[in-house]
Amino acid sequence: MSTDRIEVYAAPDGSPYADGSHGYPANDLAHALALVRKRREPGQRAVIWMAGGEYAHAAPVSFSAADSFTSVVAVDASHPPVLRGSARITGWRPVTVNGVDAFAAPSPRAVARRLYVDGVAASRPRYPREGFLRVEEQTGLDPAGSFVGTLFDGAASFRFAEGDIPSLAQEEAVEIVVPHYWVQERMPITSVDRENRVITSSLRSIFALRDDAAALFARYYLDNVAESFGEVAGEWYLDPTGALVGASGPHVLYLPAPGVDIADLDVRMPVVEAFATLDGTAEAPVREVRFEGIRFAEADFEAVPAAVPPFGVREDPQLPADGRYAADVQAASSVPAALRFSFARSCAVVGGAIERVGGYGVSLDAGTRGTLISGVEFRDLGAGAVRSGGGIDALAADYNQANEVSDCLIERGGQVYPNAVAVLFQHGSHNVIAHNEIREFLYSGISVGWMWDYLHSPSEGNRIEGNHIHHLGGGLLNDMGGVYLLGIAPGTVIRGNRIHDVECANYGGWGIYLDEGSSHVVIEQNVVHDVSSQAYHQHYGREAIIRDNVWAFGRNGQISITRPEDHVSFTFHRNIVVGDGMPAFVGYPDHRDIRNFGIDSDLNLFWDAAPIDGAARAANAARATGADGRVGFEIVEPLDDEWARLGHDRHSVTADPLFVDAEARDLRVRSGSPAEELGIRVPDVRGAGPRPVAERWHPLASETRVDPFLPTQG
């Protein structure tokens, strides 16, 4: 085999003066790419072979259309190259802060949110140490007023309760953190008026400072509080001026655990915002650039970006164009990424890792098509793993389509932006999100679509298949789903996923969640269990097909609709629905009354070993707010007989499905299960999550092969 491609080598001990040959490698990606550019003829392919070890990655590397057909490849996947966008903190000296003996060292940045100690994110000091404070008043806001009518009545200031805000030596370094609705606001303090008990931020909250369904003013805490430093070992604080430690310039303060020598710790602060950017244009896209087996670690923003409209939502025309907000409307959708693709075609990130970054891992921005993200380990993310957000016009050059995220491990995200989604696809069609494992996020696992109501949506023909999505929410936010869809989406399929352990704060910890206008979707062969609300929820939509799924052990029932309408919201056939003292279908005694459900439900298998009398299949519930702000759930109206009178589930059966091991949540069925007579294709989701490499069939997933003819290697 011989090729015409250019081959350049890089190694951690390479030279900035090297020619990039096998025997004289370049020292980093930027130098290696510069060598390729000097030698390349238009359209010529090139491979940059990167030897294993750590590379100091001082600045983002930009690929333009002229850099198309470049592959950046690990020489040995078992000893991968690691591109680190951080600086190691050195020069520690002992200091005393707040009466505690700690250590300080010069900081490479005056503003930072992330510090990593031996590869683990260290926490910043907060106040109060546990739990939350509560806003006493937002001027003009009635927390018991209309949920929808006041939603966007945000504020940049509020009144705090007597004694809630401690003395703050560096108040402008402190952030007010407000988790409410489905977002978390981060509001940097600009002033504290103690006489009038008013605290003011440089950013306006995107939503009213209320605690959503609880009809109370919002909870909050203060992050990065100097006065709290030293209370807990392992925390850090960035002194932006050095004044706290009698020094000049920004300093990092760190309190190691007892018995730990700080000289033995690898303490790092990110100093680059991104590792690489693919900067194509509509006229000249970047084609076939790929990263294979490369590990990227530590990147974050120097200036924390404000959320700025337009957000691509219906309210945009009413929001001031120059507004600066403390959160995006949904999904942290404008937070930047560490790898950024714009007008990229048939590009790929295969294998390797993206970890310890302050925002999203990868953004597929406008005009990105045919790109593959496969086999990548995403972990310890400030936001989510992958965000795709192109234009709304399917015929325009900036529209995204035919992208795939598959076989990735995605874990421990939302560490700065808990409202981020692990895999977020806004407008776009014929995309695939398949066989990923997504875990330990604080909001939704997968979100597809970005058009509210029944307006035309270009998001169609998307496939969400074979993913294992679990341990989401953590009880912090609301209105989330393991899989979340938005808008009319013909041809979209949600198939073969396993979803479990989704925990909300007050409402909306759902397994599969079809939000406003979601229509013409097929949901089949999924297993959803152990969620804090219902296993399946539909806000409103029409003509979804829900078949051959297992819905089980929802804490507040299994199936619900927020807005029943005068058409068929969904067809619900051949499903296994299992409760644990909770009904299958749940409504509320208002417009959400279960008797208003416009569904076609039949040939299902229901079971509850300890049913509520008269409420095994259907009931209405009530939700009352407790003194602590928690919203309860109680069945108040058993409606099994009414459900039958309305003609639902005439041929369905109530019987034990004979799960293989319900306690261990192996929800396949044994031979002789009643599911057989009902014709239910019982899902087997043991294959959910990443597949073996040999079973990944995407054309871009194949590894780059070595050219054995050394003369072509530099």
ABEGO torsion letter per residue (X at the ends): XBBABBBBBBBAABBAABAGBAABBBABAAAAAAAAAAABBBGBBBBBBBBBEBBBBABBBBBBAAABGBBBBBABAABBBBBBABBBBBGBBBBBBGGBBBBBBBBABABBABBBBGGBBBBBBBOBABEBBBBABBBGBBAABBAAAAAABBBABBBBBBGABBBBABAAABBBBBBBEABBBBBBBABBBAAAGBBBBABBBABBBBBEAAGBBBBBBBBGBAAABGABBGBBBBBAAGAAAGBBEBBBBBBBBBGBBAAABBBBBBABABABBBBBBAABBBBGBBBBGBBBBGBBBABBBBBBOBAGBAAAAABBAABBBABBABGGAABBBABBBBGBBGBBBBEEBBBGBABBABBBBBGBBGBBBBGBBBBGBABBABBBBBBABAABAABBBGBBBBGBBBBGBGAABAABBABBBBBEBGBBBBGBBBBGBABBABBBEABBEABBBABBGBBBBGBBBBGBGGGABBGBBABBBBEBBBGBBBBGBBBBGBBBAABGBBABBBBBGBBGBBBBGBBBBGBABBABBBABEBGBBBBGBBBBGBAAEABBBABBBABBABBBBGBBBBBBGBBABBBBBBAABAAABBBBBBGBBBBBABBBBGAAABBBBBBBBBAAGBBBBBBABBAAAAAAAAGBGAABBBBBAGBABAAAGBABBBBGBAAAAAGBBBBBAAABEBBBAAABABAAABBBBBBABAAAAX
